[in-house]
């Protein structure tokens, strides 16, 4: 009688409905046992990013999408759907957890190097008789420029554009270059025309990308020894007009982009280039990452002519080509990710 009241007219239908009910119970049980673990993992990653000063809506939206998908599959009694969604979402969150871990390492490494660089610059300025407010003002300007580079690289790691080990090697190489050549950034600071504080007789040679009024490029790092070769450049555009980059040269390589990469006026961007050797030809991709936000990037394909063999430890001269025919020169040292770094 209860079966007839529920609209069941045959034993087969009763068994079918009962089986569906059991599947839904199983799916809900799996959901109850595993969703908590997933939510805890999402919460941990969100807290880790927050402690670094990065608030990324991607983690929260990913968590909501995963929970909604699992609830939908559970309501349908689709056990396989629940299991596959849990596995997929756990894989995503663990991947992002790994990126967050490297972001933390980058921040800690950068903080240590910033402290040491500050000591070096202050000591050098005092050695030239520059004391008082000037060293502090100099450091504020330097810190603002360097931190924008650190933030861009960190966001690129979180976005998956640059791998964690690659970013650590590049940050390490970047600070090594600054430590070996502090006169460059000091020169940029003391040319701020602070009346009454910088004696006109003091001259520290070399110029810096930091204080230039013209577009410039700084080679942050190049990793070789694996396919692809990866090149990372900082492009600075302090002018009032946008830059359009249509290619680059490096050693005996001459490479063109499929489409111009645009860098807005008064902005900086990280240019990541990956070059592959396939059947004797050199091609790859170029990605311009601005400091605006995670995921703010442009990517184009690259096709090269010529041949260049890279040696670990060697320095190479290159240039970016602009659509107006101008060339922006840079230097970069070849490193190998398989080798330990300080």
Buried (B, 14 or more C-beta within 10 A) or exposed (E): EEEEEEEBEEEEEEEEBEEEEEBBEBBBEBBEEBBEEBBEBBEEBBEBBEEBEBEBEBBEEBBEEBBEBBBEBBEBBBBEBBBBBBEEBBEBBEEBBBBBBBBBBBBEBBEEBBEEBBEBBBEBBEEBEBEEEBBEBBBEBBBEBBEBBBBBBBBBBBBEBBBBBBBBBBBBBBBBBBEEEBBBBBBBBBBEEEEEBBEEEEEBEEBBBBBEEEBBBBBBBBBBBEEBBBBBBBBBBBBEEBBBBBBBBBBEBBBBBEEBBBBEEEBBBBBBBBBBBEEEEBBBBBBBBBBEEBBBBBBBEBBBEEEBEBEBEEEBEBBBBBBEEEEBEBEBBBBBBEEEEE
